[in-house]
């Protein structure tokens, strides 16, 4: 079978951005060197947000990315918001975390998987949650307020508020308790 005309590559641009192009850009925001931003017109960043070196905010022509006040995003993260991502207030996102909102549907095995249409699902991360270094959050996941995701986890389903989950796939470990 000839697949030569199926995927014609095109550029998404160079990721350089201007603050004026964001949907919303709050105060006291730190964006470190090497951060790439695509489709800033669909990205809103609240006050006092930190975004670490080499992170990619991969906005999309549809879907929105919202980053809540006081959130900290470590270096080398990848956030793809084609299906929309909402990150609450005071969220910690460790270095190398990946947040994805699309997958290819597996509709037609006669063509390469990558050519099948995309399916979009939003991701929501509640206020005060913490995502450990190197974790991957898959499309359609909701992480509850105050939840903690252990380092290197792959989150495939919703996580309840104030719980600790870890592993591949991530699973419930315990409830968080007040001192």
C-alpha positions as CSV (number, residue, x, y, z in Angstrom):
1,X,0.0,0.0,0.0
2,X,1.3,3.5,-0.8
3,X,1.2,5.9,2.1
4,X,3.4,8.6,0.5
5,X,0.7,11.2,0.4
6,X,-1.0,10.6,3.8
7,X,1.0,12.8,6.2
8,X,2.4,15.9,4.6
9,X,4.6,17.5,7.3
10,X,4.1,21.2,8.1
11,X,5.7,23.4,10.7
12,X,4.0,24.5,13.9
13,X,6.3,27.5,14.1
14,X,9.4,28.1,16.3
15,X,7.7,28.4,19.7
16,X,8.9,32.0,20.2
17,X,6.2,34.1,21.7
18,X,5.2,37.6,22.7
19,X,3.3,38.3,25.9
20,X,0.8,40.4,24.1
21,X,-0.3,37.3,22.2
22,X,-1.5,35.3,25.2
23,X,-5.2,35.1,25.9
24,X,-4.3,36.2,29.5
25,X,-1.0,36.9,31.1
26,X,-1.0,37.7,34.8
27,X,1.5,39.5,37.0
28,X,4.8,38.3,38.5
29,X,5.1,35.4,36.1
30,X,8.5,33.8,35.5
31,X,9.1,32.1,32.2
32,X,12.7,30.7,32.1
33,X,15.0,30.7,29.0
34,X,14.2,28.1,26.4
35,X,10.5,27.8,27.0
36,X,8.6,27.2,23.8
37,X,5.0,28.4,23.5
38,X,2.6,27.5,20.6
39,X,-0.8,29.1,20.1
40,X,-0.4,31.6,23.0
41,X,-3.8,33.0,22.0
42,X,-5.4,29.9,23.6
43,X,-3.2,30.1,26.8
44,X,-4.1,31.9,30.0
45,X,-1.5,32.2,32.8
46,X,-2.6,33.6,36.2
47,X,-0.4,35.6,38.6
48,X,2.8,34.3,40.3
49,X,3.3,31.3,38.0
50,X,6.8,29.8,37.4
51,X,7.6,27.9,34.2
52,X,11.0,26.2,34.1
53,X,13.6,26.0,31.4
54,X,12.9,24.1,28.2
55,X,9.3,23.5,29.0
56,X,6.9,23.3,26.0
57,X,3.4,24.8,26.3
58,X,1.9,23.2,23.2
59,X,-1.3,25.2,22.7
60,X,-3.4,24.2,19.7
61,X,-5.7,25.9,17.3
62,X,-8.5,24.7,19.5
63,X,-8.7,23.8,23.2
64,X,-7.4,26.0,25.9
65,X,-4.6,25.9,28.5
66,X,-5.2,27.6,31.8
67,X,-2.5,27.7,34.5
68,X,-3.8,28.9,37.9
69,X,-2.2,31.3,40.3
70,X,0.9,30.3,42.2
71,X,1.5,27.2,40.1
72,X,5.1,25.9,39.7
73,X,6.0,24.0,36.5
74,X,9.5,22.4,36.5
75,X,11.9,22.3,33.6
76,X,11.5,20.1,30.5
77,X,7.7,19.6,30.9
78,X,5.4,19.1,27.9
79,X,1.8,20.2,28.1
80,X,-0.3,19.6,25.0
81,X,-3.6,21.3,25.3
82,X,-5.4,20.3,22.1
83,X,-8.3,18.8,24.2
84,X,-7.9,21.6,26.9
85,X,-6.0,21.6,30.2
86,X,-7.0,23.3,33.4
87,X,-4.3,23.5,36.1
88,X,-5.6,24.9,39.4
89,X,-4.0,27.2,41.9
90,X,-0.8,26.4,43.8
91,X,-0.1,23.2,41.8
92,X,3.4,21.7,41.7
93,X,4.4,20.0,38.5
94,X,7.8,18.4,38.7
95,X,10.4,18.5,35.9
96,X,9.9,16.2,32.9
97,X,6.1,15.9,33.4
98,X,4.0,15.2,30.3
99,X,0.3,16.2,30.1
100,X,-1.5,14.9,27.0
101,X,-5.0,15.5,25.7
102,X,-5.2,13.6,22.5
103,X,-4.7,10.1,21.1
104,X,-5.2,8.6,17.7
105,X,-8.3,6.5,17.5
106,X,-7.8,2.9,16.3
107,X,-10.4,2.9,13.6
108,X,-8.8,1.6,10.5
109,X,-6.0,-1.0,10.7
110,X,-5.5,-0.8,6.9
111,X,-3.7,2.6,7.4
112,X,-0.9,3.5,9.8
113,X,-2.0,4.3,13.3
114,X,-0.7,7.9,13.1
115,X,-3.1,8.6,10.2
116,X,-6.2,7.7,12.2
117,X,-8.1,10.7,13.5
118,X,-7.3,12.3,16.8
119,X,-9.6,12.0,19.8
120,X,-9.5,14.8,22.3
121,X,-10.1,14.7,26.0
122,X,-9.5,17.4,28.6
123,X,-7.3,17.1,31.7
124,X,-8.1,18.9,35.0
125,X,-5.6,19.2,37.8
126,X,-7.2,20.5,41.1
127,X,-5.9,23.2,43.4
128,X,-2.9,22.3,45.5
129,X,-2.2,19.0,43.7
130,X,1.4,17.9,43.2
131,X,2.6,15.9,40.2
132,X,6.0,14.1,40.7
133,X,9.0,14.3,38.4
134,X,8.6,12.4,35.1
135,X,5.0,11.6,35.5
136,X,2.7,11.3,32.5
137,X,-1.0,12.4,32.7
138,X,-3.1,10.8,29.9
139,X,-6.1,12.4,28.1
140,X,-9.4,12.6,30.0
141,X,-7.9,12.4,33.5
142,X,-9.1,14.5,36.4
143,X,-6.7,14.9,39.4
144,X,-8.5,16.0,42.5
145,X,-7.7,18.9,44.8
146,X,-4.6,18.2,47.0
147,X,-3.8,14.9,45.4
148,X,-0.2,13.8,45.1
149,X,1.1,11.8,42.1
150,X,4.4,9.9,42.8
151,X,7.4,10.3,40.6
152,X,7.4,8.5,37.3
153,X,3.7,7.6,37.4
154,X,1.5,7.1,34.4
155,X,-2.0,8.4,35.3
156,X,-4.6,6.7,33.2
157,X,-7.8,7.3,35.3
158,X,-9.2,9.9,37.7
159,X,-7.5,10.5,41.0
160,X,-9.6,11.4,44.1
161,X,-8.9,14.6,46.1
162,X,-6.4,14.3,48.9
163,X,-5.1,10.9,47.9
164,X,-1.6,9.7,47.0
165,X,-1.3,7.6,43.8
166,X,1.8,6.2,42.1
167,X,3.0,3.5,39.7
168,X,2.5,2.4,36.1
169,X,-0.3,2.6,35.8
170,X,-0.9,4.9,38.8
171,X,-2.9,3.3,41.6
172,X,-4.2,4.5,45.0
173,X,-1.7,4.2,47.8
174,X,-3.3,6.1,50.7
175,X,-5.3,9.1,51.7
176,X,-3.5,12.2,52.8
177,X,-4.2,13.1,56.4
178,X,-3.9,16.4,58.4
179,X,-1.3,16.6,61.1
